[in-house]
Amino acid sequence: MSDNEKPKLGMRAPLGVKRTVETGKVKQSFSHGRSNTVVVEVKRRRVLGPAGQTEATVQEAAPEPVAAPAPPPPPPPPAAVAPPRPRTNGPSDLLSRQEMQAKLLREAEEARMTALEEARRRDERLRQEAIEEERRRAEERARADQAPKVEEAPAVEAPAAAPAPAAAPATAEPAPVAAAPAAAAPAEEAAPAVTADGRPVPPPPRRFTPVIAPKRPEPPVRPSRGRQGDDRRQSGKLTVTKALDDDTGARARSLAALKRAREKDKRSHQGGGIQAKQVRDVQVPESITVGELANRMAERGADLVKALFKMGSPVTLNQTIDQDTAELLVTEFGHNIKRVSESDVDIAAHEDVDADETLQPRPPVVTIMGHVDHGKTSLLDALRGTDVASGEAGGITQHIGAYQVTIADGSKITFLDTPGHEAFSEMRARGANITDIVVIVVAADDGIRPQTIEAISHTKAAGVPMIIAINKVDKPGGNPQRVREALLQYDVQVESMGGDVQEVEVSALARTGLEDLIEKIQLQAELLELTANPDRAAEGTVVEAKLDKGRGPVATILIGRGTLRVGDIFVVGAESGKVRAMVNDKGQQVKEAGPSVPVEVLGLTGVPQAGDPLSVVENEARAREVAAYRASVIQAKRTTSTPASLESMFSALKEKQAIEYPLVVKADTQGSVEAIVGSLNKISTADIRARILHYGVGGITESDVTLAAASRAPIIGFNVRANAKAREFATRDGVALKYYDVIYDLLDEIRAGMAGELGPEYLEHVVGRAEIREVFSAGKHGKAAGLLVLEGYIRQKLRARVLRDDVIIYNGSIASLRRFKDDVPEVRAGLECGITIEGSTDIKPGDIVETFEVEERARTL
């Protein structure tokens, strides 16, 4: 090897003349992937031989930490001298290194075997200790159960070399186990293990357990379910091997089973005997299942089934029985029956009357009513100092808004703003039923309109006082006096004309007359003496309800009496819930709401119907019970068929003959849904009627699209939109999604769509009548007839029918028309002519020929 050539990677540098100590590393491999690296130092000594011989190196092992020096190999013969080449380690180095590695591996294997043997002896010793401990505890339990106490004998005698007290056999090692380490000691000394620095590895310390005599017997301990001597939690698992192994024994009883056994023994020792049967008052409705009756009686269901079987009624636990049969069972088992009807489950709020001393004044609830676009919302905006009308689509109110206004003197007034469109008559009716005072807004320039008359009717039906607010008095053309006079024909007399109905002239835009309106409302409220009890469970009415995407079902509640608080459990209509949060009309979260306060309530299980009553109940079970009963009543009304009669049969046949126009309606609020569905039913005719497949509150979902796709029905979305998945389904299935925000546009388009479904309308116009005088044979053309035109005219190619005794015997067209053998286009009344009719028809003299034209007209509803 040249001087500038470096040794290869992984090879040791060649030995030089001046280097007398070489350092190497030997890697030891053990089981389980363990390894160790040992440093080995080798000292070299030069040996001078005869002349002509090459220098041989003799290795002299320095004191090594882990390997004994190897004998030097014999020098190579002269013939084995190779030509000069790079110096490397000789065969003696390789041989000594191999022997050293073999010895190190042998010593490591011996150390590993020694450690394994020590671990095996330690495990055997622990197992013997566990066996002895278990046997000792068994003997202690046996002695404790025996009445005469027997003196305890030591379980195991301690060896003489290591005396131990007999009172603690659990800590004394058995003689056979103790002899095993002593016998293995020479083997350990024969092959000592050493560390990397040459020091011998110390043997593992023997565990020494002090022997302490217990002062008193230990209480019995529950035996371990796992391996003996192993207290890990995983050892308690029962495997198939453990279950089938006879040596492990049966599984120990659970702690609950031991407690039950102790309680049973205690009752038997106390002499209690059999407890007396507890007599219960069992509430039995009109129909109840056997299992539910067993729960209320606290009896076994099998016993009730057996008793019914003896009575001759083989039933099951889930079968429903009537009240009389339930009474026999309750009496048979010694209980008292309390008959209740299903209607008793419902909450009867009208029967609960508050005492006079608990009543306190409350703010009045005022409803704003009137015709569309007469300025109701603008007037309320002026009172509230806000602008709500600009947020309504199309400038008309389509929801019931509830607001509370604080006036200058600190008193409060609650306002309800109802829509004025004719489709929202039901919403206005509900508004009139939950209000104290009605303010009817009439435009001075427009006068009395249909919705104004309807609002007056609702107010009179509800029996609440009204105040006439004549709006737009500053508008050119406004005539308040004409409005006062027009009200007389509807039996409404204002105070200025000698009546008892208050009226006030206001202008919402100019904000004039608002103070007079507030004063009249306060005066009317003082006359009504409005009071309520705030210190009781809350009751209210749903003004509006909707399904909010982020908040879930939300209902606008107007509290009637009591105080609604966050956390109250309530039932509203066929839905129940718990108040999670309440939001007032200003968007602020509140903790409680008293009488006449409108709030939005979150926490419902579903969207209730507008107008449903709200009642706070004591617990969730009661709320679910009442809600389930109300839902069953609604379902029964929906599925109950009307008695069969001729009128109902004919109407059913007529409905089947009409074409159905299927629709799916989704809107943002419950009131809007009701208004849309009612209006669609009104535009139905005898030829076509709207069939609402499904209507609900909330956005359009995939289930709505799937339902509409089955009937090829369009989906109407009023102030709602479809989600991404629903749009994907609608595109795939070809379902039309129609979005609206003004009810006028919705009704116009649905009306046009229904008319288009019917197709064009065909109208007949009779243009001429003629009498057949003679009948001639026309050869291959059939028969020819001589006519006398009586009315109108007869024209060629017109549609014609032949009547005999007012019965149609032919319906076709005129093939040819002649007069005196000449073809003519038309023959007028009073003249004679001849015609040929297509086809062979048995016509006779005296038959009447009618000619008519068919007009095609676009159909309208």
RAUR-V766745 format. One record per helix or strand. SS is the DSSP state (H for helix, E for strand). FROM is the first residue (numbers start at 1). TO is the last residue. If there is no record, write none. Layout:
<<SS | FROM | TO> <SS | FROM | TO>>
This chain:
<<E | 21 | 29> <H | 31 | 33> <E | 35 | 47> <E | 56 | 61> <H | 78 | 80> <H | 91 | 145> <H | 175 | 183> <H | 185 | 190> <E | 194 | 194> <E | 200 | 200> <H | 233 | 236> <H | 240 | 244> <H | 255 | 270> <E | 281 | 284> <E | 287 | 289> <H | 290 | 297> <H | 301 | 310> <E | 320 | 322> <H | 323 | 332> <E | 336 | 339> <H | 342 | 345> <H | 349 | 351> <H | 356 | 358> <E | 360 | 361> <E | 364 | 370> <H | 376 | 384> <H | 389 | 391> <H | 393 | 395> <E | 401 | 406> <E | 412 | 417> <H | 422 | 433> <E | 437 | 443> <H | 450 | 462> <E | 465 | 471> <H | 480 | 488> <E | 494 | 494> <H | 495 | 497> <E | 501 | 505> <E | 507 | 507> <E | 512 | 512> <H | 514 | 528> <E | 531 | 532> <E | 537 | 537> <E | 539 | 548> <E | 552 | 561> <E | 563 | 565> <E | 569 | 572> <E | 575 | 583> <E | 589 | 590> <E | 592 | 593> <E | 598 | 604> <E | 613 | 616> <H | 620 | 639> <H | 646 | 657> <E | 659 | 667> <E | 669 | 669> <H | 670 | 682> <E | 688 | 697> <E | 700 | 700> <H | 702 | 711> <E | 714 | 718> <E | 722 | 722> <H | 724 | 733> <E | 737 | 740> <H | 743 | 758> <E | 761 | 777> <H | 779 | 781> <E | 783 | 795> <E | 799 | 804> <E | 807 | 819> <E | 822 | 823> <E | 826 | 828> <E | 832 | 837> <E | 848 | 857>>
